[in-house]
Amino acid sequence: MTGKTHVAIGIATALTISIGQPPEEQLVLVLTSVIGSLIPDLDHPKGKLNQKLLLINNNFYRALFYSSLGFIFIYLYFLKGIRPFLLLGIVSFLIGISNHRGFTHSILGFLASASIVGVVTLKHDLPNAYSGFIIGYALHLIADFFTPKGIKLFYPLNVNVSSPITIKTGSGTERIIFMLLGIYSICLLLRYLEI
């Protein structure tokens, strides 16, 4: 799936789940769902977030960037003794050495990312931020499961898992899904304005 479709899935789901919550809580849930829906594609140099983070969008530079980031976080862990830095370092390094739809599209990547976000959001009493991130990330994996290539769900095993029913990335079917999600989200937003 394309980045915009992942974002649309995250927004539509977060808006649905946040019905009846105060507007600020809805906003937190939607924004963190969007972030969560983009994080798994950090392993692709042309992923939406990497287009903003990387100076050069190729696999070599992506690997260099995330591996270096990993070493910096691990160094900070040994310097300061702050445990989340160790986990951030390991995750960053794994993103750097992983191919697209590898580590970040696996159970291991999901749990590691959820742990990092959980430590930060739950420490600061932001349960909706944690929920939004989990929703966005999990739905990204589910959506990519429905592509012909599938995902390496059991990384580091080099086995792609995909649905028997698939949707080609960038296809007409995906564009229809994106449009329907957009219409649904707009209808929900209009409903919120009426309340």
C-alpha positions as CSV (number, residue, x, y, z in Angstrom):
1,M,0.0,0.0,0.0
2,T,1.1,3.6,-0.5
3,G,1.8,5.9,2.3
4,K,-1.3,8.0,1.7
5,T,-3.5,4.9,1.9
6,H,-1.9,3.9,5.2
7,V,-2.5,7.3,6.6
8,A,-6.2,7.2,5.4
9,I,-6.7,3.9,7.1
10,G,-5.2,5.2,10.3
11,I,-7.3,8.4,10.2
12,A,-10.6,6.6,9.5
13,T,-10.0,4.1,12.2
14,A,-8.9,6.7,14.8
15,L,-11.9,8.9,14.0
16,T,-14.2,5.9,14.4
17,I,-12.7,4.8,17.7
18,S,-12.6,8.4,19.2
19,I,-16.3,9.0,18.7
20,G,-17.7,10.6,21.8
21,Q,-14.3,11.7,23.2
22,P,-13.3,15.3,23.8
23,P,-11.8,17.0,20.7
24,E,-8.3,17.2,22.1
25,E,-8.3,13.5,22.8
26,Q,-9.6,12.8,19.3
27,L,-6.8,14.9,17.8
28,V,-4.1,13.1,19.8
29,L,-5.5,9.7,18.7
30,V,-5.7,10.7,15.1
31,L,-2.2,12.3,15.0
32,T,-0.5,9.4,16.7
33,S,-2.3,7.0,14.5
34,V,-0.9,8.8,11.4
35,I,2.6,8.6,12.9
36,G,2.1,4.9,13.7
37,S,0.9,4.2,10.2
38,L,4.1,5.7,8.7
39,I,6.7,4.3,11.0
40,P,6.9,0.8,9.5
41,D,8.0,2.3,6.2
42,L,11.2,3.7,7.8
43,D,12.8,0.7,6.2
44,H,12.2,2.1,2.7
45,P,14.2,5.1,1.5
46,K,11.2,6.6,-0.2
47,G,8.8,6.2,2.7
48,K,6.9,9.3,3.6
49,L,8.9,10.0,6.8
50,N,12.2,9.2,5.1
51,Q,11.4,11.8,2.5
52,K,11.6,14.3,5.3
53,L,14.4,12.8,7.4
54,L,17.0,11.7,4.8
55,L,19.0,14.1,2.7
56,I,19.5,11.4,0.0
57,N,16.7,8.9,-0.6
58,N,18.5,5.7,-1.4
59,N,19.1,2.4,0.5
60,F,22.8,3.1,1.2
61,Y,22.1,6.4,2.8
62,R,19.1,5.1,4.7
63,A,21.2,2.2,6.1
64,L,24.0,4.6,7.0
65,F,21.6,7.1,8.7
66,Y,19.7,4.5,10.8
67,S,22.8,2.5,11.7
68,S,24.6,5.7,12.8
69,L,21.5,6.8,14.8
70,G,21.6,3.3,16.4
71,F,25.2,3.7,17.5
72,I,24.4,7.2,18.9
73,F,21.5,5.9,21.0
74,I,23.6,3.0,22.3
75,Y,26.4,5.4,23.2
76,L,23.9,7.6,25.0
77,Y,22.7,4.6,26.9
78,F,26.2,3.7,28.1
79,L,26.8,7.4,28.9
80,K,23.5,8.2,30.7
81,G,22.2,4.7,31.6
82,I,18.7,5.5,30.3
83,R,17.1,2.2,29.2
84,P,14.9,3.5,26.3
85,F,18.1,4.7,24.6
86,L,19.3,1.1,24.4
87,L,16.0,0.0,22.8
88,L,16.0,3.0,20.5
89,G,19.6,2.1,19.5
90,I,18.8,-1.5,18.7
91,V,15.7,-0.7,16.8
92,S,17.4,2.0,14.8
93,F,20.3,-0.3,13.9
94,L,17.8,-3.0,12.8
95,I,15.9,-0.5,10.7
96,G,19.3,0.4,9.1
97,I,20.2,-3.2,8.2
98,S,16.7,-4.4,7.3
99,N,15.2,-4.6,3.8
100,H,11.8,-3.2,3.0
101,R,9.0,-5.1,4.7
102,G,11.5,-6.8,6.9
103,F,12.1,-5.9,10.6
104,T,9.6,-3.0,10.8
105,H,6.9,-5.2,9.2
106,S,7.3,-8.0,11.7
107,I,5.9,-9.0,15.1
108,L,9.4,-8.3,16.6
109,G,9.5,-4.8,15.0
110,F,5.9,-4.0,16.2
111,L,6.6,-5.1,19.8
112,A,9.9,-3.2,19.9
113,S,8.3,0.0,18.6
114,A,5.3,-0.4,20.9
115,S,7.6,-0.8,23.9
116,I,9.5,2.4,23.1
117,V,6.3,4.4,22.5
118,G,4.7,2.8,25.6
119,V,7.5,3.8,27.9
120,V,7.3,7.5,26.8
121,T,3.5,7.9,26.5
122,L,2.5,5.9,29.5
123,K,5.1,7.7,31.7
124,H,3.5,11.0,30.7
125,D,-0.1,9.7,31.1
126,L,-0.9,9.8,27.4
127,P,-2.9,6.6,26.8
128,N,-4.6,7.9,23.7
129,A,-1.2,8.6,22.1
130,Y,-0.1,5.1,22.8
131,S,-3.4,3.7,21.5
132,G,-3.2,5.8,18.3
133,F,0.3,4.7,17.6
134,I,-0.6,1.0,18.1
135,I,-3.7,1.3,15.9
136,G,-1.7,3.0,13.1
137,Y,1.2,0.6,13.2
138,A,-0.9,-2.6,13.4
139,L,-3.2,-1.4,10.6
140,H,-0.1,-0.7,8.4
141,L,1.0,-4.3,8.8
142,I,-2.5,-5.7,8.1
143,A,-2.8,-3.5,5.0
144,D,0.6,-4.7,3.7
145,F,-0.4,-8.3,4.4
146,F,-2.9,-7.8,1.6
147,T,-0.3,-6.9,-1.0
148,P,1.2,-9.6,-3.3
149,K,4.6,-9.3,-1.7
150,G,3.2,-9.6,1.8
151,I,5.3,-9.0,4.9
152,K,8.1,-10.8,6.8
153,L,5.9,-11.2,9.8
154,F,8.3,-13.6,11.5
155,Y,11.5,-11.7,10.9
156,P,14.4,-12.6,11.1
157,L,13.0,-15.6,9.2
158,N,13.1,-14.8,5.5
159,V,9.5,-15.8,4.8
160,N,7.0,-13.5,3.3
161,V,3.4,-13.9,4.5
162,S,0.5,-12.6,2.5
163,S,-3.2,-12.9,2.2
164,P,-4.7,-15.2,-0.5
165,I,-6.7,-12.1,-1.6
166,T,-4.2,-9.3,-2.6
167,I,-4.4,-5.7,-3.7
168,K,-1.5,-4.4,-5.8
169,T,0.2,-1.3,-4.5
170,G,-0.9,1.8,-6.5
171,S,-3.7,-0.1,-8.3
172,G,-7.1,1.1,-9.1
173,T,-8.5,-1.0,-6.2
174,E,-6.2,0.8,-3.8
175,R,-7.2,4.2,-5.2
176,I,-10.9,3.2,-4.6
177,I,-10.1,2.2,-1.0
178,F,-8.3,5.5,-0.5
179,M,-11.3,7.5,-1.9
180,L,-13.8,5.5,0.2
181,L,-11.8,6.0,3.4
182,G,-11.5,9.8,2.6
183,I,-15.3,10.1,2.1
184,Y,-15.9,8.1,5.3
185,S,-13.5,10.3,7.3
186,I,-15.1,13.5,5.9
187,C,-18.5,12.2,6.9
188,L,-17.3,11.6,10.4
189,L,-15.7,15.0,10.6
190,L,-19.0,16.6,9.4
191,R,-20.8,14.6,12.1
192,Y,-18.5,16.0,14.7
193,L,-19.2,19.5,13.6
194,E,-22.9,19.0,14.0
195,I,-22.6,17.8,17.6
